[in-house]
Amino acid sequence: MKDGPKICHPVLELEPSTGFSVDRSDSERLSAWVKSPAKRVFDFLLVFAMLPILLPLFLIVAIAVRLNSRGPVLFLQKRVGRNGTPFTIYKFRTMHLAGERRTLITTINDPAITNLGRFLRWWKLDELPQFLNVLRGEMSLVGPRPKVPEQETRVSGCRPGITGAATIAFAQEEVFLVGIPEGKLEDYCRDVLLPLKQSLDESYMAMATPLSDLRLLLHTAMRRWDRTNASQVLEPAQGIRNHGVSPLEKGLGIGD
């Protein structure tokens, strides 16, 4: 079996794009593993094996969310899935009710985020319900993050994932976005960040193997438990005042 693909770090400053239309040829750039039914079996078996850990954790977080602020435990949102098919993604609610639909782009210091929500987002515990999306066949463990329809630029032939090449490379996205002027945030994400993340994901999915998926899952799990305390998250963010993607996380098997 081949070793997982090596993805080089991209150039961190990109020229703003002038906009682009939806590309429907993405499925031609997927590896045999990504298009194989075996990947779906791989996802299902791994999630099923993790249920003894996931279910108690799910229950603890759900109770904490319910007690912390008024509103439902889960946040439901329409995302774009495989072949452009819309589906409902599940997340633990991290915002006050009035803040859930304020904007498509969220920074870690957004006042709409609850105190518990900031902790959950930093440790990515708000993503736990997406294992249900994996069991339902709407998502994969590894793949590009599913986008809202307004941000989708390319119809993909693969299932979106809980984690992926761009996900772990930009694990601190909500932190460094604090350094982008608010008036330029949407343009920056559309013209710079989204194309960069799409390039990383496309490069990975074109060469993905079972082994590389396992590596990405391992890196993701390791990084979740090796991060700065959530209470200190705003301190480094305050010093970021440029338009570069300097907090691209290293040591994750991407270009190492």
N, C-alpha and C positions, 0 to 999 in steps of 0.2 A: 504494500500500500504506500502511496506517495505521502511524503510529509506535507504538512499544511502549507499553503501559499504564503509567501513573504510579500507584504505590501509596503512599499516605501512611503515615508512621510511625504505628503504633498507640499508644494510651495504654499506658504502660509498667507501670502497676499495675492489676491486675485483681482483682475480688472472687473469692474461691474459689468454684468451682462446687459444686453438690451432687451431681454425677454426671450422666451423660447416656447415653441408649441409642444404639445404632448407627443412623445415618441412611442410608438407601439411595437418597436422592434427589439425591446429589451430581452424577450424570452430567448432570442438567438444567442445571447451572450451568457447564458446560464450553463454551468457545468452539468455533466451527466448526473452527478449526485443530487444536485438541486432539483432536477427534473424527475428524479427517480421516486417511485412510490415508497422505496425503502426509507427515504428521509422522513416521511410521515409516520412510519412504523417506529423509527428511531425516536422521534419526538414523543409519541404516545407512551412508549415503554419507559423513557426516562422520567416523564412527568408522573406516571403511575408509580414508579419506584420511589419518587420523592414525596408521595402523598403523606406518609407518616410524619414527615417534618413540616410539610406545607400546611396541612390542615390545622394543627395547633397554632402555628404562627398566624395563619389567616384569621383564626378566631380571636386571638389576642389583639391583633391590629384592628379588627372590626369593632371590638368592644371599646378600644381606646378612641377610635374616631367617633363613635356614637356618643361617648361621654364627654369628649373634648369640645364639641361645638354642635349647634343645631343644624339638622339636615340629614339627608340619607347617608348611609355608609359608603355606597358606591357612587362613582361618577361615571356616567355613560356618555359616550361620544361617538359619532359616526366617523369612521376612517375608511381609507381606500385599501382594499385587499388585493388578492391575486387576480390578475386579468382585469383590474379595475372594478371588481365587485365590492360594493360597500358593505361594511359590517359594523357592529357595535362593539367598541373596545371597552373593557372593564378596568377601572382603576379605583383605588381607595380615594375618597374625597379628601383633598388637601386644602381647599379654599372655603371661605365663608360663602354662603349661598349667593350673595350678590356679586361675588367675584368670579364665579366659575366661567362665565362667558364674556368677560371683559375684553380679552384680547387673545390672539392666537399665540403670542410670544410672551413667555413668562421668565422673569429674572428672579433670583433667589431672595431678593429684598422686596418683592411685591407685597404691599400691605394686605392684599386680599388673601394671602396664604396664612393659614392658622399656625400657631406655634408648633403643634404636633405635626401639621402638614409639612413645615419646613424640615423637620427631622425625617419624616417619611420620604420626602423627595431627595434629601441628601443621601440617604442610605438606599434609595430606590425601592423601598418597601411598598410604596404606593402602586408599584407595578405587579405585585403578587397576583391579583385577580386575573391577570392576563394568561396565567396558566390554564384558566378555564377556556380562554380563546384558543389555546393550543389544543386542548382536548376536543374542542368542537371542530377543529380543522380549519379555523379562520386564520390562525397564526402558526408560526414555527418557533422553535426555540432560538434559532439563528437565522437572521435575515435582516433586510433593511427595516428601519422603524416605520410603522404605518403612518401616513400623513393624513391630515384633514383634507377634504376635497379642494379647498382654496390653495393649498400648498403643493398639491400633486402636479408634477410636470411630466411624468413618464409612467406609462402603464406597464407594470412588471408581470412576468409570467411566474414569479415565485411568491410564496407566502411571506408576508412581512414577519419580522421576528421580535422577540423580547430583547435580544441583544444582537450585536453584529459588529462589523469592523468599525463603522462610524460611531456606533453607540459607545464603545469602550474608548475610542480615541478622543471623543468629546464628552467624557463623563462629567467634566466640570463646566458644561455649557451654560447652565443657569448662573454660574458664578462670573465667568468672564463677560457675559452679556451685560452685566451691570456697568461695565466700562464703555459701552457704546451709547452715545447720546440718544436720548429717548426719541427725538425726532427723526433719527436715522436708523433706528433699530429694525423696522420692518424692511427697509431697503437693503440693509446689510445682510439680514437673514436670507432674503430672497436672492440677492445678487452675488453674495459671497459664500455664506455658510451652507445653504442648501445644495448648491452645485458641488462644493467641496466634499460634503458628506455623501452625496450621490456618487461622486467619483470613487470614493473609498469603497462604498458598498458594491458598486458594479464590478470593480476590480476583484473584490473578494468572491462574489457570487459566480464570477466567470471561472474561478479555479477551485471552488470549495470542494472539500472531501469530508468523509465522516471524521477523519482524524483532525482536520482543521476546525470542524464544528466543536469537537470535544475540547480542543485547545482554547477556543474562544469562550466556551462556557466556563472552563476552569479559570481563565484570566478574569472573567466577569465576577465569578464567585470570590476569588482572592481579593480583587480590588474593592469589593463591597465591604470587606472587613479590614481594610488597610487604608483608611482615609482619615483626614483631619476631623476632629470633633465637630459636630454640627454647629455648636455654639460659636465656633471660630470662623465659620464659613464666610462671613462678610468682611473680615479683616483683609485677606488677600484681594478680595474683589475691589476694595476701594482704591487700590493702587493701579488697577488696570484702566488705562485711559487712552488706548490706541485701538486701531482697527485691525490689528493682527490677531491671529488665532494662536497666541503664545501658549495658552494652557493645554495644548494638545498633549495628552498623557503619554508618557514613555514607559518602556518596560512592559509592554502589553503584548509582545510578539508581533507587532506591526513594524516591519522594517528593522527588527532587532538582529 
